[in-house]
Amino acid sequence: MTEASEALRLFFGLVQRQAGGGDAVRVVEGRSAIRAARQSVDSMRAFVRLPSTGGAFVLASTESSRAFAMGLEGLTLSRPVWRLARRVLGAFAPLGLHRYLGLPELAVCADGVGDSRYSVQAGVPGGGQKLIVREWGPTVGEAFWKLGPAGLPAQLVDAEAEALSWLKKHKECAHLAPALLASGSEREVSWIKMSAMAGTRPDNTMGPVVEDILSTLAATKRQVQRVQDSRWFANLGVRLDAIEAGAPALVRDCRLALDAVQRELGDAPLEFWPSHGDFTPWNTRVESGTLRAFDWEFFDSSRPALFDWFHWILQTGVLVAHQDTRDLQADLRAATRLLSAEREHTREALLQLYLVDVLTREEAIMQHERPSFEQVEWLRSARLDLLTRSAA
């Protein structure tokens, strides 16, 4: 699902079926073809294709300057020049500049989809690619859809549906995530529809408002057990076996790190908590002093403690601050109220377990034909270096 036209067919076909309509979706490409088609159809949605990080793209609506600006918000851009370009495009959209960009234009002709407006965001192409759609309109509340074709994308969408259901069941956590409005699976595509989250993206600081959400998760289901007795450890072993043929050196280093942790701990237990799994500033929003998170597809109800804390620090340190490994290591050892004083001695073991978990998870995704790009290599290099330093 790497083509914009296929993304539109996939989503609008789903919307039509959900509305009880048929399955006749036609995509028109090019300005002249769109102009001609407009004369003969009653319902059309027009978009311009904008490039995003790693080969991903966004289809921003050209039906109004506001719709175009909302589409721009879906761009995940790492380079400053592109972020500046996004701000400039947003500022000039009210003047109609978005109609003269010279970028690929597409339109979808589909009846029975109501009066909602949409922006469409396709992730990095390859075996893990998903589709995220923002919906809004005069008669519907704002919502987000996520679609995953068969294979890994479908598994991740199903996992997020399960995560949101778990959070809703544990009422003390329900406010930390979007509400799950609907979910399903059809024609080898899994999908979910979620409520939109208000608020603004927080800064990159690991401050009290960030630690609060992690404290709430930890308090919901805190377990104390030996690493080798945990469900997490058993699942990790399955993952290591699955990726070993494609990454023998990585698996060897991870197994050595796990052996070292078990020797260090002996029979001493560790704390396990619920974990978001991809906890970063760009996956959160803060409103009225409360931080909430979205993209729960890597959620686990029982991971070694501090996983999300480590992840926030490492992701921002590498991708935003471009820190070297020594600075990262110091930040990962900083004081946190999430870990009690009597368990501070487990910090290095928890760090190694986090690194093994995230390294093997990302390797499994890469082996599903996800193309590598610069930011992925930055993270992989930093994690491997930290794993070596932590084990030394």
RODO-2510 file (C-alpha; in nm, 4 decimals, decimal comma):
residues 392
     n   res          X          Y          Z
     1     m     0,0000     0,0000     0,0000
     2     t     0,2584     0,2536    -0,1068
     3     e     0,0596     0,4409    -0,3705
     4     a    -0,1625     0,7377    -0,2897
     5     s    -0,4373     0,6113    -0,5184
     6     e    -0,4468     0,2749    -0,3428
     7     a    -0,4606     0,4475    -0,0021
     8     l    -0,7669     0,6431    -0,1113
     9     r    -0,9388     0,3343    -0,2501
    10     l    -0,8706     0,1403     0,0670
    11     f    -1,0052     0,4015     0,3070
    12     f    -1,3031     0,5312     0,1131
    13     g    -1,4082     0,1769     0,0289
    14     l    -1,4139     0,1051     0,4022
    15     v    -1,6163     0,4202     0,4742
    16     q    -1,8680     0,3299     0,2051
    17     r    -1,9148    -0,0200     0,3440
    18     q    -1,9466     0,1088     0,6997
    19     a    -2,2200     0,3448     0,5827
    20     g    -2,4064     0,0530     0,4235
    21     g    -2,3324     0,1660     0,0696
    22     g    -2,1703    -0,0089    -0,2213
    23     d    -1,8038    -0,0413    -0,2986
    24     a    -1,7608     0,1804    -0,6049
    25     v    -1,4589     0,4024    -0,5436
    26     r    -1,2890     0,5717    -0,8370
    27     v    -0,9630     0,7663    -0,8049
    28     v    -0,8753     1,0355    -1,0594
    29     e    -0,5186     1,1668    -1,0916
    30     g    -0,4009     1,4975    -1,2403
    31     r    -0,5562     1,8440    -1,2416
    32     s    -0,7121     1,8247    -1,5868
    33     a    -0,8639     1,4810    -1,5209
    34     i    -1,0031     1,6015    -1,1885
    35     r    -1,1549     1,9087    -1,3534
    36     a    -1,3224     1,6916    -1,6153
    37     a    -1,4519     1,4371    -1,3623
    38     r    -1,6016     1,7115    -1,1479
    39     q    -1,8547     1,7795    -1,4223
    40     s    -2,0046     1,4308    -1,4032
    41     v    -1,9963     1,3244    -1,0355
    42     d    -2,1944     1,4385    -0,7346
    43     s    -1,9382     1,3617    -0,4652
    44     m    -1,5644     1,4234    -0,4926
    45     r    -1,2787     1,4690    -0,2440
    46     a    -0,9650     1,6376    -0,3856
    47     f    -0,6140     1,6070    -0,2385
    48     v    -0,2534     1,7087    -0,3025
    49     r     0,0267     1,4630    -0,2222
    50     l     0,2968     1,6005     0,0114
    51     p     0,6226     1,4114     0,0852
    52     s     0,7076     1,3154     0,4434
    53     t     0,9976     1,1487     0,6261
    54     g     1,1287     0,8133     0,5031
    55     g     0,9173     0,7941     0,1880
    56     a     0,5894     0,8445     0,3736
    57     f     0,3356     1,0957     0,2424
    58     v     0,0303     1,2990     0,3364
    59     l    -0,2747     1,3613     0,1200
    60     a    -0,3943     1,7074     0,2224
    61     s    -0,7384     1,8211     0,1141
    62     t    -0,7479     2,1115    -0,1318
    63     e    -1,1140     2,1834    -0,0715
    64     s    -1,0410     2,4714     0,1674
    65     s    -0,7427     2,6470     0,3212
    66     r    -0,8397     2,5123     0,6660
    67     a    -0,8617     2,1567     0,5354
    68     f    -0,5214     2,1934     0,3713
    69     a    -0,3685     2,3330     0,6910
    70     m    -0,5073     2,0385     0,8902
    71     g    -0,3468     1,8020     0,6433
    72     l    -0,0123     1,9733     0,6934
    73     e    -0,0304     1,8883     1,0631
    74     g     0,0066     1,5211     0,9709
    75     l     0,3516     1,5675     0,8175
    76     t     0,6329     1,4068     1,0183
    77     l     0,9345     1,6023     0,9025
    78     s     1,2799     1,5791     1,0558
    79     r     1,4766     1,8362     0,8581
    80     p     1,4462     2,2019     0,9705
    81     v     1,4084     2,3260     0,6130
    82     w     1,1009     2,1067     0,5620
    83     r     0,9515     2,2117     0,8943
    84     l     0,9985     2,5736     0,7864
    85     a     0,8335     2,4955     0,4528
    86     r     0,5347     2,3481     0,6379
    87     r     0,4915     2,6665     0,8419
    88     v     0,5158     2,8830     0,5284
    89     l     0,2614     2,6702     0,3422
    90     g     0,0246     2,6857     0,6379
    91     a     0,0580     3,0627     0,6621
    92     f    -0,0156     3,1159     0,2910
    93     a    -0,2921     2,8569     0,2593
    94     p    -0,5664     3,1179     0,3246
    95     l    -0,4487     3,2906     0,0053
    96     g    -0,5050     2,9744    -0,1977
    97     l    -0,1344     2,8960    -0,2512
    98     h    -0,1991     2,5278    -0,1878
    99     r    -0,3757     2,5094    -0,5242
   100     y    -0,0621     2,6060    -0,7192
   101     l     0,2132     2,3919    -0,5673
   102     g     0,2743     2,1778    -0,8738
   103     l     0,2581     1,8625    -0,6581
   104     p     0,0628     1,5480    -0,7566
   105     e    -0,3140     1,5956    -0,7296
   106     l    -0,5690     1,3203    -0,6790
   107     a    -0,9410     1,3035    -0,6223
   108     v    -1,1666     1,0245    -0,5064
   109     c    -1,5197     0,9825    -0,6361
   110     a    -1,7297     0,7915    -0,3848
   111     d    -2,0958     0,8205    -0,2937
   112     g    -2,2373     0,7637     0,0524
   113     v    -1,9485     0,9029     0,2562
   114     g    -2,1427     1,1918     0,4123
   115     d    -2,0155     1,5447     0,4561
   116     s    -1,6993     1,4636     0,6523
   117     r    -1,3615     1,5990     0,5451
   118     y    -1,0397     1,3994     0,5596
   119     s    -0,6613     1,4172     0,5496
   120     v    -0,4748     1,0944     0,4793
   121     q    -0,1311     1,0031     0,6143
   122     a     0,0583     0,6981     0,4881
   123     g     0,3514     0,5754     0,6949
   124     v     0,6968     0,4691     0,5800
   125     p     0,6497     0,2225     0,2904
   126     g     0,7286    -0,1435     0,3314
   127     g     0,5913    -0,4348     0,5279
   128     g     0,4960    -0,2242     0,8302
   129     q     0,3115     0,0575     0,6542
   130     k    -0,0199     0,1756     0,7983
   131     l    -0,2701     0,4406     0,6983
   132     i    -0,3883     0,7135     0,9389
   133     v    -0,6868     0,9294     0,8458
   134     r    -0,8083     1,2402     1,0241
   135     e    -1,1818     1,3014     0,9975
   136     w    -1,3787     1,6131     1,0819
   137     g    -1,6902     1,7917     0,9611
   138     p    -1,9944     2,0029     1,0485
   139     t    -2,2029     1,7100     1,1719
   140     v    -1,9358     1,4757     1,3145
   141     g    -1,6821     1,5063     1,5912
   142     e    -1,3153     1,4943     1,5023
   143     a    -1,1760     1,1411     1,4937
   144     f    -0,8817     0,9385     1,3676
   145     w    -0,8865     0,6136     1,1738
   146     k    -0,5965     0,3713     1,1483
   147     l    -0,5866     0,0962     0,8848
   148     g    -0,3404    -0,1911     0,8551
   149     p    -0,3319    -0,4353     0,5630
   150     a    -0,2624    -0,8044     0,6249
   151     g     0,0575    -0,8964     0,8058
   152     l     0,2471    -0,6780     1,0485
   153     p     0,0372    -0,3614     0,9916
   154     a    -0,2834    -0,5507     1,0711
   155     q    -0,1224    -0,7026     1,3807
   156     l    -0,0218    -0,3572     1,5065
   157     v    -0,3687    -0,2120     1,4491
   158     d    -0,5259    -0,5083     1,6298
   159     a    -0,2764    -0,4611     1,9133
   160     e    -0,3738    -0,0961     1,9486
   161     a    -0,7421    -0,1871     1,9642
   162     e    -0,6621    -0,4315     2,2441
   163     a    -0,4537    -0,1671     2,4233
   164     l    -0,7310     0,0925     2,4121
   165     s    -0,9778    -0,1671     2,5388
   166     w    -0,7403    -0,2534     2,8269
   167     l    -0,7047     0,1132     2,9194
   168     k    -1,0805     0,1646     2,9128
   169     k    -1,1273    -0,1377     3,1391
   170     h    -0,8790     0,0049     3,3902
   171     k    -1,0677     0,3251     3,4593
   172     e    -0,7791     0,5007     3,6314
   173     c    -0,5996     0,4932     3,2939
   174     a    -0,8903     0,5548     3,0574
   175     h    -0,8302     0,9311     3,0393
   176     l    -0,4688     0,8811     2,9274
   177     a    -0,5597     0,7648     2,5743
   178     p    -0,8097     0,8269     2,2941
   179     a    -1,1446     0,6538     2,3255
   180     l    -1,1900     0,3537     2,0996
   181     l    -1,5005     0,4341     1,8930
   182     a    -1,5044     0,1287     1,6662
   183     s    -1,2793    -0,1435     1,5316
   184     g    -1,2952    -0,4328     1,2931
   185     s    -1,1280    -0,6465     1,0306
   186     e    -1,2433    -0,7131     0,6762
   187     r    -1,0860    -0,8004     0,3432
   188     e    -0,7512    -0,8619     0,5182
   189     v    -0,7487    -0,5070     0,6580
   190     s    -0,7714    -0,4322     1,0301
   191     w    -0,8990    -0,0886     1,1314
   192     i    -0,9803     0,1214     1,4335
   193     k    -1,1556     0,4543     1,4809
   194     m    -1,0542     0,6689     1,7794
   195     s    -1,1562     0,9995     1,9315
   196     a    -0,9280     1,2964     1,8684
   197     m    -0,7136     1,4321     2,1505
   198     a    -0,7018     1,7998     2,2405
   199     g    -0,3944     1,9820     2,3663
   200     t    -0,0508     2,0706     2,2392
   201     r     0,2677     1,8747     2,1967
   202     p     0,4872     1,9038     2,5080
   203     d     0,8507     2,0038     2,4982
   204     n     1,1178     1,7370     2,5122
   205     t     1,1885     1,7686     2,8848
   206     m     1,1283     1,4708     3,1092
   207     g     0,9458     1,6774     3,3702
   208     p     0,6770     1,6102     3,6321
   209     v     0,3854     1,6265     3,3871
   210     v     0,5518     1,3532     3,1797
   211     e     0,6330     1,1340     3,4779
   212     d     0,2747     1,1651     3,6023
   213     i     0,1320     0,9522     3,3206
   214     l     0,3976     0,6877     3,3797
   215     s     0,3215     0,6876     3,7524
   216     t    -0,0453     0,6282     3,6783
   217     l     0,0346     0,3353     3,4508
   218     a     0,2771     0,1864     3,7030
   219     a     0,0281     0,2108     3,9876
   220     t    -0,2426     0,0398     3,7811
   221     k    -0,0697    -0,2971     3,7604
   222     r     0,2648    -0,3209     3,9364
   223     q     0,4206    -0,6667     3,9498
   224     v     0,7396    -0,7847     4,1186
   225     q     0,8935    -1,1017     3,9767
   226     r     1,2113    -1,2610     3,8493
   227     v     1,2907    -1,1692     3,4898
   228     q     1,3048    -1,5323     3,3774
   229     d     0,9578    -1,5990     3,5225
   230     s     0,7875    -1,3158     3,3330
   231     r     0,5628    -1,3390     3,0280
   232     w     0,7705    -1,0568     2,8799
   233     f     1,0859    -1,2740     2,8933
   234     a     0,9114    -1,5670     2,7250
   235     n     0,7836    -1,3426     2,4433
   236     l     1,1278    -1,1893     2,4011
   237     g     1,2754    -1,5374     2,3557
   238     v     1,0280    -1,6076     2,0742
   239     r     1,1230    -1,2795     1,9058
   240     l     1,4965    -1,3523     1,9341
   241     d     1,4485    -1,6911     1,7696
   242     a     1,2420    -1,5351     1,4908
   243     i     1,4995    -1,2702     1,3937
   244     e     1,8197    -1,4678     1,4549
   245     a     1,8709    -1,5886     1,0984
   246     g     1,8493    -1,2316     0,9658
   247     a     2,0523    -1,0641     1,2423
   248     p     2,2832    -1,3182     1,4098
   249     a     2,5280    -1,0611     1,5509
   250     l     2,2511    -0,8541     1,7074
   251     v     2,0866    -1,1597     1,8604
   252     r     2,4209    -1,2762     2,0005
   253     d     2,4799    -0,9378     2,1679
   254     c     2,1274    -0,9345     2,3090
   255     r     2,1550    -1,2859     2,4477
   256     l     2,4859    -1,1967     2,6126
   257     a     2,3248    -0,8909     2,7700
   258     l     2,0334    -1,1002     2,8995
   259     d     2,2721    -1,3552     3,0478
   260     a     2,4640    -1,0761     3,2196
   261     v     2,1437    -0,9325     3,3679
   262     q     2,0405    -1,2714     3,5051
   263     r     2,3837    -1,3286     3,6594
   264     e     2,3749    -0,9825     3,8146
   265     l     2,0271    -1,0199     3,9598
   266     g     2,0340    -1,3845     4,0562
   267     d     1,6987    -1,4536     4,2187
   268     a     1,6320    -1,0857     4,2939
   269     p     1,3021    -0,9692     4,1404
   270     l     1,2360    -0,6669     3,9209
   271     e     0,9318    -0,4434     3,8908
   272     f     0,7118    -0,4801     3,5824
   273     w     0,4585    -0,2118     3,4779
   274     p     0,2162    -0,1377     3,1950
   275     s     0,4032     0,0424     2,9175
   276     h     0,2966     0,2559     2,6206
   277     g     0,5882     0,1211     2,4164
   278     d     0,6625     0,4230     2,1947
   279     f     0,6416     0,7041     2,4490
   280     t     0,7753     1,0269     2,2940
   281     p     0,6764     1,3955     2,2805
   282     w     0,5397     1,3501     1,9273
   283     n     0,3042     1,0754     2,0466
   284     t     0,1586     1,2838     2,3310
   285     r    -0,0479     1,5945     2,3986
   286     v    -0,0725     1,8052     2,7133
   287     e    -0,3899     1,9856     2,8138
   288     s    -0,4572     2,1656     3,1433
   289     g    -0,1461     2,0164     3,2961
   290     t    -0,2306     1,6540     3,2044
   291     l    -0,0331     1,4539     2,9515
   292     r    -0,2120     1,1990     2,7349
   293     a    -0,0711     0,9658     2,4710
   294     f    -0,1775     0,8155     2,1397
   295     d    -0,0285     0,5444     1,9131
   296     w    -0,0580     0,2596     2,1673
   297     e     0,0214    -0,0160     1,9170
   298     f     0,3322    -0,1279     2,1113
   299     f     0,1538    -0,1330     2,4485
   300     d     0,2342    -0,4103     2,6937
   301     s     0,0520    -0,4528     3,0232
   302     s     0,3710    -0,5839     3,1876
   303     r     0,7170    -0,4667     3,0799
   304     p     1,0309    -0,4140     3,2907
   305     a     0,9998    -0,0840     3,4791
   306     l     1,1222     0,2444     3,3263
   307     f     1,0838     0,1293     2,9624
   308     d     0,8834     0,4407     2,8669
   309     w     1,1079     0,6681     3,0718
   310     f     1,4186     0,5373     2,8942
   311     h     1,2467     0,5541     2,5555
   312     w     1,1472     0,9203     2,5875
   313     i     1,5020     1,0203     2,6834
   314     l     1,6747     0,8149     2,4132
   315     q     1,4400     0,9086     2,1272
   316     t     1,4561     1,2812     2,2000
   317     g     1,8288     1,2688     2,2725
   318     v     1,9113     1,1022     1,9403
   319     l     1,6503     1,2467     1,7037
   320     v     1,6121     1,5992     1,8438
   321     a     1,9185     1,6939     2,0502
   322     h     2,1664     1,4754     1,8531
   323     q     2,3457     1,3816     2,1746
   324     d     2,6455     1,1535     2,1785
   325     t     2,6317     0,8253     2,3677
   326     r     2,8108     0,9538     2,6793
   327     d     2,5556     1,2317     2,7273
   328     l     2,2715     0,9900     2,6643
   329     q     2,4097     0,7475     2,9190
   330     a     2,4258     1,0210     3,1810
   331     d     2,0643     1,1232     3,1132
   332     l     1,9467     0,7625     3,1290
   333     r     2,1015     0,7389     3,4753
   334     a     1,9410     1,0607     3,6019
   335     a     1,7239     1,0563     3,9122
   336     t     1,3554     0,9780     3,8706
   337     r     1,0785     0,9489     4,1238
   338     l     0,9406     0,6537     3,9288
   339     l     1,1988     0,4187     4,0816
   340     s     1,2066     0,3845     4,4573
   341     a     1,5371     0,4275     4,6422
   342     e     1,5431     0,0626     4,7499
   343     r     1,5258    -0,0460     4,3849
   344     e     1,7790     0,1994     4,2445
   345     h     2,0327    -0,0835     4,2274
   346     t     1,8261    -0,2390     3,9465
   347     r     1,8665     0,0640     3,7177
   348     e     2,1443    -0,0807     3,4973
   349     a     1,9605    -0,4105     3,4573
   350     l     1,6424    -0,2274     3,3572
   351     l     1,8351    -0,0211     3,1028
   352     q     1,9836    -0,3309     2,9411
   353     l     1,6435    -0,4980     2,9255
   354     y     1,4961    -0,1891     2,7625
   355     l     1,7730    -0,1795     2,5014
   356     v     1,7360    -0,5502     2,4211
   357     d     1,3582    -0,5129     2,3925
   358     v     1,3611    -0,2117     2,1603
   359     l     1,6547    -0,3352     1,9481
   360     t     1,4895    -0,6693     1,8789
   361     r     1,1487    -0,5126     1,8204
   362     e     1,2861    -0,2707     1,5607
   363     e     1,4838    -0,5488     1,3945
   364     a     1,1669    -0,7566     1,3633
   365     i     0,9946    -0,4625     1,1940
   366     m     1,2889    -0,4057     0,9586
   367     q     1,2769    -0,7710     0,8556
   368     h     0,9202    -0,7121     0,7355
   369     e     1,0641    -0,5234     0,4355
   370     r     1,0618    -0,1838     0,5982
   371     p     1,3266     0,0303     0,4264
   372     s     1,5988     0,1809     0,6398
   373     f     1,6547     0,5553     0,6512
   374     e     1,8879     0,7930     0,8282
   375     q     1,6989     0,8334     1,1561
   376     v     1,6586     0,4562     1,1964
   377     e     2,0347     0,4102     1,1680
   378     w     2,1002     0,6877     1,4226
   379     l     1,8798     0,5110     1,6754
   380     r     2,0181     0,1641     1,6070
   381     s     2,3773     0,2834     1,6448
   382     a     2,3050     0,4641     1,9714
   383     r     2,1186     0,1669     2,1195
   384     l     2,3932    -0,0792     2,0298
   385     d     2,6602     0,1501     2,1736
   386     l     2,4605     0,1959     2,4943
   387     l     2,4070    -0,1800     2,5236
   388     t     2,7839    -0,2330     2,5048
   389     r     2,8572     0,0436     2,7544
   390     s     2,5892    -0,0726     2,9980
   391     a     2,7165    -0,4284     2,9909
   392     a     3,0798    -0,3223     3,0442
***
